[in-house]
Amino acid sequence: MMASRLISFGFFGASRFADIVVVKPYPFDESPLRVSVRGKLIPNVNYKSQEEFRETYGKAQRELFEFTLRAG
């Protein structure tokens, strides 16, 4: 199992375990809730410039990310 990682979304807090995200406070009526989003996965590094970041972002392929949200 992946180690817990705290993720902050404004006033929401979440811990992520692999593809399970535990959310506090939980704003949805249904738990667990399976969600999917499209996005790009890019390296978490300090980029030398905005241009270098944009180039890396532009070359990255779109992916589908799926998560299960659970009330915490």
Buried (B, 14 or more C-beta within 10 A) or exposed (E): EEEEEEEEEEEEBBBBBEEBBBBEEBEEEEEBBEEEEEEEEEEEEEBEEEEEBEEBEEEEEEEEEEBBBBBB
